[in-house]
Amino acid sequence: MIKEIVISSEINNISEVEMFIDHVTKELNVTDPLYGYIMVSVVEAFTNAVVHGNKSDFNKNVFIHADKSEKKLIFKITDQGNGFDYSDLPDPTAPENIENLTGRGVFLMKKLADKVDFLDNGKTVVLSFDIV
């Protein structure tokens, strides 16, 4: 199974991402809590791609690719931005950051996905989820 979607970099396109996730997870009979982990992680990755990667430029796109291997469901989210230094992100749980309204997306992805990788200088995030 390989599914892909291309979405314009507008934050209000989150509903398209949610429908894509629903389609993929229903096809594989994914249930809670894994469904919730996938939804939060992929939506966070999309949001980061739109806001930070593509700088909310609606002329740029976000590419979401879903693939299933034998025991994994893998989502790749790619933007058309310049990338970022994913090894130097502030800790959102540090006292000086705890009241910040943003800055938790990568933290959440790392907590909810079984594996998170960044490719192409941070332009692509790969979220892997173990499935049975």
ROBA-857561 format. One record per residue: residue number from 1; x, y, z of N, C-alpha, C in turn. Coordinates in Angstrom, 2 decimals, decimal comma. Atoms other than C-alpha are relative to their C-alpha. Layout:
+-----+---------+---------+---------+---------+---------+---------+---------+---------+---------+
! num !    n_c1 !    n_c2 !    n_c3 !   ca_c1 !   ca_c2 !   ca_c3 !    c_c1 !    c_c2 !    c_c3 !
+-----+---------+---------+---------+---------+---------+---------+---------+---------+---------+
! NUM !       X !       Y !       Z !       X !       Y !       Z !       X !       Y !       Z !
...
+-----+---------+---------+---------+---------+---------+---------+---------+---------+---------+
# end
This chain:
+-----+---------+---------+---------+---------+---------+---------+---------+---------+---------+
! num !    n_c1 !    n_c2 !    n_c3 !   ca_c1 !   ca_c2 !   ca_c3 !    c_c1 !    c_c2 !    c_c3 !
+-----+---------+---------+---------+---------+---------+---------+---------+---------+---------+
!   1 !    0,83 !   -1,18 !    0,00 !    0,00 !    0,00 !    0,00 !    0,88 !    1,25 !    0,00 !
!   2 !   -0,67 !   -1,30 !    0,04 !    1,37 !    3,36 !   -1,00 !   -1,06 !    1,03 !   -0,37 !
!   3 !    0,95 !   -1,10 !    0,26 !   -0,73 !    6,51 !   -0,81 !    0,75 !    1,31 !    0,13 !
!   4 !   -0,65 !   -1,31 !   -0,04 !    0,28 !   10,09 !   -1,46 !   -1,05 !    1,08 !   -0,18 !
!   5 !    0,85 !   -1,17 !    0,18 !   -1,30 !   13,50 !   -1,26 !    0,91 !    1,22 !   -0,05 !
!   6 !   -0,71 !   -1,27 !    0,10 !   -0,06 !   16,96 !   -2,23 !   -0,98 !    1,08 !    0,44 !
!   7 !    0,90 !   -0,99 !   -0,58 !   -1,51 !   19,85 !   -0,23 !    0,67 !    1,36 !   -0,03 !
!   8 !   -0,49 !   -1,38 !    0,00 !   -1,08 !   23,60 !   -0,67 !    0,30 !    0,44 !    1,43 !
!   9 !   -0,46 !   -0,45 !   -1,32 !    0,71 !   25,31 !    2,23 !   -0,93 !    1,06 !    0,60 !
!  10 !    0,94 !   -0,86 !   -0,71 !   -2,32 !   26,78 !    3,92 !   -0,46 !   -0,77 !    1,22 !
!  11 !    0,28 !    0,69 !   -1,26 !   -2,95 !   25,92 !    7,56 !   -1,44 !   -0,53 !    0,05 !
!  12 !    1,38 !    0,48 !   -0,02 !   -6,70 !   25,58 !    6,93 !   -0,20 !   -1,27 !   -0,84 !
!  13 !    0,08 !    1,27 !    0,72 !   -5,90 !   22,52 !    4,77 !    0,22 !   -1,20 !    0,91 !
!  14 !   -0,17 !    1,10 !   -0,96 !   -5,49 !   20,46 !    7,94 !   -1,09 !   -1,05 !   -0,19 !
!  15 !    1,09 !    0,97 !    0,18 !   -8,86 !   18,85 !    7,21 !    0,33 !   -1,01 !   -1,10 !
!  16 !   -0,43 !    0,94 !    1,05 !   -7,37 !   17,33 !    4,03 !    0,97 !   -1,04 !    0,56 !
!  17 !   -0,95 !    0,91 !   -0,65 !   -4,57 !   15,84 !    6,12 !   -0,76 !   -1,00 !    0,86 !
!  18 !    0,79 !    0,88 !   -0,86 !   -7,06 !   14,44 !    8,61 !   -0,77 !   -1,04 !   -0,81 !
!  19 !    0,72 !    0,95 !    0,86 !   -9,13 !   12,86 !    5,81 !    0,95 !   -1,04 !   -0,59 !
!  20 !   -1,01 !    0,91 !    0,53 !   -5,97 !   11,34 !    4,31 !    0,38 !   -1,04 !    1,07 !
!  21 !   -0,34 !    0,91 !   -1,10 !   -5,01 !    9,86 !    7,70 !   -1,15 !   -0,96 !    0,27 !
!  22 !    1,17 !    0,86 !   -0,21 !   -8,55 !    8,56 !    8,19 !   -0,07 !   -1,09 !   -1,05 !
!  23 !    0,06 !    0,98 !    1,09 !   -8,45 !    6,86 !    4,79 !    1,06 !   -1,09 !    0,18 !
!  24 !   -1,10 !    0,96 !   -0,15 !   -5,07 !    5,22 !    5,41 !   -0,24 !   -0,90 !    1,21 !
!  25 !    0,15 !    0,80 !   -1,22 !   -5,82 !    4,10 !    8,97 !   -1,23 !   -0,91 !   -0,04 !
!  26 !    1,19 !    0,87 !    0,13 !   -9,31 !    2,76 !    8,16 !    0,32 !   -1,20 !   -0,87 !
!  27 !   -0,37 !    1,10 !    0,89 !   -7,87 !    0,68 !    5,34 !    0,80 !   -1,08 !    0,74 !
!  28 !   -0,83 !    0,93 !   -0,76 !   -5,48 !   -0,91 !    7,85 !   -0,61 !   -0,39 !    1,35 !
!  29 !    0,68 !    0,29 !   -1,26 !   -8,00 !   -1,16 !   10,73 !    0,79 !    0,45 !    1,22 !
!  30 !   -0,74 !   -0,58 !   -1,13 !   -5,86 !    1,05 !   12,99 !   -1,01 !    0,58 !    0,98 !
!  31 !    0,92 !   -0,49 !   -1,03 !   -7,62 !    1,78 !   16,27 !    0,77 !    0,81 !    1,04 !
!  32 !   -0,62 !   -0,75 !   -1,09 !   -6,97 !    3,93 !   19,34 !    0,79 !   -0,96 !    0,88 !
!  33 !   -0,53 !   -1,36 !   -0,01 !   -4,58 !    4,76 !   20,83 !    0,88 !    0,33 !   -1,20 !
!  34 !   -0,92 !   -0,23 !    1,12 !   -2,40 !    4,30 !   17,72 !   -0,57 !    1,01 !   -0,99 !
!  35 !    0,63 !   -0,96 !    0,91 !   -4,88 !    6,19 !   15,54 !    0,25 !    1,44 !    0,48 !
!  36 !   -0,22 !   -1,33 !   -0,58 !   -4,60 !    9,20 !   17,87 !    1,45 !    0,44 !   -0,11 !
!  37 !   -1,42 !   -0,32 !    0,11 !   -0,80 !    9,04 !   17,90 !    0,36 !    0,41 !   -1,43 !
!  38 !   -0,25 !   -0,31 !    1,41 !   -0,73 !    9,01 !   14,11 !   -0,59 !    1,36 !   -0,36 !
!  39 !    0,69 !   -1,26 !    0,34 !   -3,25 !   11,85 !   13,81 !    0,78 !    1,20 !    0,54 !
!  40 !   -0,70 !   -1,13 !   -0,60 !   -1,43 !   14,14 !   16,23 !    1,37 !    0,20 !   -0,66 !
!  41 !   -1,36 !   -0,10 !    0,56 !    2,04 !   13,37 !   14,81 !    0,01 !    0,53 !   -1,43 !
!  42 !    0,01 !   -0,42 !    1,41 !    1,18 !   13,78 !   11,13 !   -0,54 !    1,43 !   -0,13 !
!  43 !    0,52 !   -1,37 !    0,04 !   -0,89 !   16,93 !   11,73 !    1,06 !    0,98 !    0,49 !
!  44 !   -1,10 !   -0,86 !   -0,47 !    2,01 !   18,42 !   13,74 !    1,07 !    0,15 !   -1,08 !
!  45 !   -1,01 !   -0,07 !    1,06 !    4,44 !   17,55 !   10,94 !   -0,49 !    0,87 !   -1,15 !
!  46 !    0,57 !   -0,84 !    1,05 !    2,10 !   19,13 !    8,37 !    0,03 !    1,47 !    0,40 !
!  47 !    0,01 !   -1,38 !   -0,49 !    1,71 !   22,26 !   10,49 !    1,40 !    0,60 !   -0,04 !
!  48 !   -1,38 !   -0,48 !    0,04 !    5,48 !   22,58 !   10,87 !    0,46 !    0,23 !   -1,44 !
!  49 !   -0,38 !   -0,15 !    1,40 !    5,94 !   22,07 !    7,12 !   -0,59 !    1,27 !   -0,60 !
!  50 !    0,65 !   -1,20 !    0,52 !    3,44 !   24,82 !    6,32 !    0,61 !    1,26 !    0,60 !
!  51 !   -0,38 !   -1,24 !   -0,70 !    4,46 !   27,37 !    8,95 !    1,51 !    0,24 !   -0,05 !
!  52 !   -1,45 !   -0,19 !   -0,12 !    8,19 !   26,81 !    9,39 !    0,74 !   -0,31 !   -1,31 !
!  53 !   -0,68 !    0,39 !    1,24 !    9,21 !   25,03 !    6,18 !   -0,34 !    0,91 !   -1,16 !
!  54 !    0,44 !   -0,77 !    1,17 !    7,17 !   26,77 !    3,52 !   -0,40 !    1,43 !    0,33 !
!  55 !    0,28 !   -1,38 !   -0,45 !    6,63 !   29,98 !    5,55 !   -1,39 !    0,46 !   -0,41 !
!  56 !    1,41 !   -0,27 !    0,35 !    2,87 !   29,77 !    4,82 !   -0,17 !    0,55 !   -1,41 !
!  57 !    0,08 !   -0,41 !    1,40 !    3,54 !   30,39 !    1,12 !   -0,92 !   -0,98 !   -0,74 !
!  58 !    0,98 !    0,89 !    0,62 !    0,42 !   28,97 !   -0,55 !    0,42 !   -0,46 !   -1,40 !
!  59 !   -0,52 !    0,46 !    1,29 !    2,41 !   28,64 !   -3,80 !    0,88 !   -1,24 !    0,16 !
!  60 !   -0,80 !    1,19 !   -0,28 !    4,43 !   25,89 !   -2,13 !   -0,92 !   -1,10 !    0,52 !
!  61 !    0,81 !    1,15 !   -0,40 !    3,18 !   22,42 !   -1,33 !    0,66 !   -0,80 !    1,11 !
!  62 !   -0,46 !    1,01 !   -0,94 !    3,47 !   19,81 !    1,38 !   -0,40 !   -1,35 !   -0,60 !
!  63 !    0,20 !    1,32 !    0,58 !    3,82 !   16,22 !    0,20 !   -0,07 !   -1,01 !    1,15 !
!  64 !    0,14 !    1,02 !   -1,03 !    2,54 !   13,41 !    2,43 !   -0,11 !   -1,35 !   -0,68 !
!  65 !   -0,12 !    1,33 !    0,58 !    3,43 !    9,85 !    1,59 !   -0,23 !   -1,01 !    1,12 !
!  66 !    0,25 !    1,05 !   -0,99 !    2,06 !    6,84 !    3,49 !    0,35 !   -1,34 !   -0,63 !
!  67 !   -0,39 !    1,32 !    0,49 !    3,49 !    3,35 !    3,13 !   -0,08 !   -0,99 !    1,15 !
!  68 !    0,06 !    1,04 !   -1,01 !    3,03 !    0,10 !    4,98 !    1,00 !   -1,08 !   -0,37 !
!  69 !   -0,86 !    1,16 !    0,16 !    5,74 !   -2,46 !    5,40 !   -0,66 !   -1,12 !    0,81 !
!  70 !    0,59 !    1,15 !   -0,69 !    5,21 !   -5,79 !    7,10 !   -0,57 !    0,36 !    1,38 !
!  71 !    0,45 !   -0,31 !   -1,35 !    4,95 !   -4,36 !   10,62 !    0,07 !    1,48 !    0,33 !
!  72 !   -0,13 !   -1,44 !   -0,24 !    5,24 !   -0,58 !   10,19 !   -0,90 !    0,78 !   -0,95 !
!  73 !    0,70 !   -0,98 !    0,81 !    3,11 !    2,28 !    8,95 !    0,88 !    1,24 !    0,03 !
!  74 !   -0,98 !   -1,09 !    0,10 !    5,38 !    5,06 !    7,70 !   -0,61 !    1,17 !   -0,77 !
!  75 !    0,43 !   -1,24 !    0,64 !    4,44 !    8,65 !    6,88 !    1,24 !    0,86 !   -0,25 !
!  76 !   -1,06 !   -0,97 !    0,33 !    6,86 !   10,99 !    5,09 !   -0,67 !    1,30 !   -0,35 !
!  77 !    0,57 !   -1,33 !    0,22 !    6,00 !   14,67 !    5,22 !    1,12 !    0,90 !   -0,48 !
!  78 !   -1,07 !   -0,79 !    0,62 !    8,05 !   16,92 !    2,93 !   -0,51 !    1,38 !   -0,38 !
!  79 !    0,34 !   -1,36 !    0,41 !    8,00 !   20,68 !    2,47 !    1,00 !    0,49 !   -1,05 !
!  80 !   -0,86 !   -0,59 !    1,03 !    9,63 !   22,95 !   -0,12 !    0,82 !    1,15 !    0,56 !
!  81 !   -0,78 !   -1,04 !   -0,65 !   11,48 !   25,11 !    2,37 !    1,49 !   -0,30 !   -0,04 !
!  82 !   -1,46 !    0,12 !   -0,03 !   15,17 !   25,37 !    3,23 !    0,50 !   -1,00 !    1,03 !
!  83 !   -0,39 !    0,93 !   -1,05 !   15,18 !   22,83 !    6,07 !    0,29 !    0,72 !    1,30 !
!  84 !   -0,30 !   -0,59 !   -1,31 !   16,20 !   23,39 !    9,68 !    0,94 !   -0,93 !    0,75 !
!  85 !   -0,93 !    0,78 !   -0,82 !   18,66 !   22,21 !   12,30 !   -0,81 !   -0,73 !    1,07 !
!  86 !    0,84 !    0,78 !   -0,90 !   16,60 !   19,49 !   13,96 !    0,76 !   -0,52 !    1,21 !
!  87 !   -0,77 !    0,47 !   -1,16 !   19,46 !   18,64 !   16,34 !    0,14 !    1,09 !    1,06 !
!  88 !   -0,17 !   -1,12 !   -0,93 !   19,27 !   22,05 !   18,05 !   -1,33 !    0,67 !    0,29 !
!  89 !    1,32 !   -0,54 !   -0,34 !   15,68 !   22,49 !   19,19 !   -0,10 !    0,20 !    1,51 !
!  90 !    0,16 !   -0,21 !   -1,43 !   14,82 !   24,00 !   22,57 !   -0,93 !   -1,05 !    0,61 !
!  91 !    0,82 !    0,96 !   -0,73 !   13,35 !   21,63 !   25,15 !   -1,28 !    0,68 !    0,45 !
!  92 !    1,24 !   -0,67 !   -0,38 !    9,66 !   22,55 !   25,46 !   -0,41 !   -0,24 !    1,45 !
!  93 !    0,33 !    0,26 !   -1,41 !    9,59 !   21,08 !   28,98 !    0,91 !    0,76 !    0,96 !
!  94 !   -0,88 !   -0,80 !   -0,86 !   12,36 !   23,36 !   30,25 !   -0,80 !    1,16 !    0,61 !
!  95 !    0,77 !   -1,05 !   -0,67 !   11,09 !   25,95 !   32,77 !   -0,14 !    1,29 !   -0,81 !
!  96 !    0,07 !   -1,24 !    0,77 !   11,92 !   28,87 !   30,46 !   -0,89 !   -0,12 !   -1,24 !
!  97 !    0,82 !    0,20 !    1,21 !    9,86 !   27,32 !   27,62 !   -1,41 !   -0,51 !    0,31 !
!  98 !    1,23 !    0,69 !   -0,35 !    6,96 !   25,79 !   29,52 !   -1,26 !    0,80 !   -0,34 !
!  99 !    1,19 !   -0,82 !    0,29 !    4,59 !   28,73 !   28,90 !   -0,06 !    0,46 !   -1,46 !
! 100 !    0,03 !   -0,36 !    1,42 !    5,48 !   29,16 !   25,21 !   -1,20 !   -0,66 !   -0,68 !
! 101 !    1,17 !    0,52 !    0,70 !    2,50 !   28,68 !   22,92 !    0,38 !   -0,92 !   -1,15 !
! 102 !   -0,46 !    0,84 !    1,11 !    4,59 !   26,96 !   20,23 !    1,27 !   -0,73 !    0,43 !
! 103 !   -1,27 !    0,67 !   -0,26 !    7,60 !   24,69 !   20,03 !   -0,11 !   -1,42 !    0,53 !
! 104 !    0,18 !    1,35 !   -0,53 !    6,12 !   21,33 !   20,99 !   -0,19 !   -1,07 !   -1,08 !
! 105 !    0,31 !    0,93 !    1,09 !    5,56 !   19,73 !   17,56 !    0,96 !   -1,17 !   -0,11 !
! 106 !   -0,99 !    1,07 !    0,13 !    8,80 !   17,76 !   17,22 !    0,03 !   -0,84 !    1,27 !
! 107 !    0,05 !    0,70 !   -1,28 !    8,66 !   16,86 !   20,92 !   -1,15 !   -1,01 !   -0,01 !
! 108 !    1,16 !    0,89 !    0,05 !    5,16 !   15,39 !   20,45 !    0,22 !   -1,14 !   -0,99 !
! 109 !   -0,27 !    1,05 !    0,99 !    6,18 !   13,51 !   17,30 !    0,91 !   -1,06 !    0,58 !
! 110 !   -0,96 !    0,95 !   -0,57 !    9,11 !   11,93 !   19,14 !   -0,62 !   -0,84 !    1,12 !
! 111 !    0,67 !    0,74 !   -1,07 !    6,86 !   10,91 !   22,05 !   -1,05 !   -0,98 !   -0,54 !
! 112 !    1,12 !    0,80 !    0,49 !    4,04 !    9,48 !   19,91 !    0,37 !   -1,02 !   -1,07 !
! 113 !   -0,41 !    0,94 !    1,05 !    5,78 !    7,84 !   16,94 !    1,04 !   -0,96 !    0,57 !
! 114 !   -1,01 !    0,96 !   -0,44 !    7,92 !    4,75 !   17,37 !    1,39 !    0,38 !   -0,48 !
! 115 !   -1,29 !   -0,48 !    0,51 !   10,66 !    6,37 !   15,30 !   -0,25 !    1,27 !   -0,81 !
! 116 !    0,07 !   -1,25 !    0,76 !   11,22 !    9,86 !   13,90 !    1,37 !    0,25 !   -0,61 !
! 117 !   -1,24 !   -0,33 !    0,70 !   13,85 !   10,66 !   11,29 !   -0,22 !    1,28 !   -0,80 !
! 118 !    0,03 !   -1,19 !    0,84 !   14,68 !   13,88 !    9,49 !    0,95 !   -0,23 !   -1,16 !
! 119 !   -0,79 !    0,18 !    1,21 !   15,97 !   13,79 !    5,92 !    0,11 !    1,33 !   -0,74 !
! 120 !   -0,15 !   -1,16 !    0,88 !   17,17 !   16,34 !    3,38 !    0,07 !    1,31 !    0,79 !
! 121 !   -0,22 !   -1,20 !   -0,81 !   18,36 !   18,87 !    5,96 !   -1,25 !    0,45 !    0,76 !
! 122 !    1,20 !   -0,33 !   -0,77 !   15,04 !   18,69 !    7,81 !   -1,22 !    0,33 !   -0,84 !
! 123 !    1,17 !   -0,28 !    0,85 !   12,76 !   19,21 !    4,80 !   -1,00 !   -1,15 !    0,02 !
! 124 !    0,88 !    1,17 !   -0,07 !   11,35 !   15,71 !    5,28 !    0,07 !   -0,58 !    1,40 !
! 125 !    0,07 !    0,73 !   -1,26 !   10,19 !   14,12 !    8,50 !   -0,64 !   -1,35 !   -0,31 !
! 126 !    0,50 !    1,36 !    0,19 !    9,65 !   10,36 !    8,55 !   -0,49 !   -0,50 !    1,35 !
! 127 !    0,63 !    0,49 !   -1,23 !    7,26 !    9,06 !   11,19 !   -0,35 !   -1,48 !   -0,18 !
! 128 !    0,23 !    1,44 !    0,08 !    7,25 !    5,30 !   11,76 !   -0,81 !   -0,45 !    1,21 !
! 129 !    0,87 !    0,53 !   -1,05 !    4,54 !    3,52 !   13,75 !   -0,05 !   -1,51 !   -0,14 !
! 130 !    0,09 !    1,46 !    0,01 !    4,64 !   -0,14 !   14,72 !   -1,46 !   -0,41 !   -0,03 !
! 131 !    1,36 !    0,52 !    0,09 !    1,50 !   -1,99 !   13,70 !    0,07 !   -1,52 !    0,09 !
! 132 !    0,01 !    1,46 !   -0,13 !    0,45 !   -5,57 !   14,27 !   -0,84 !   -0,62 !   -1,07 !
+-----+---------+---------+---------+---------+---------+---------+---------+---------+---------+
# end
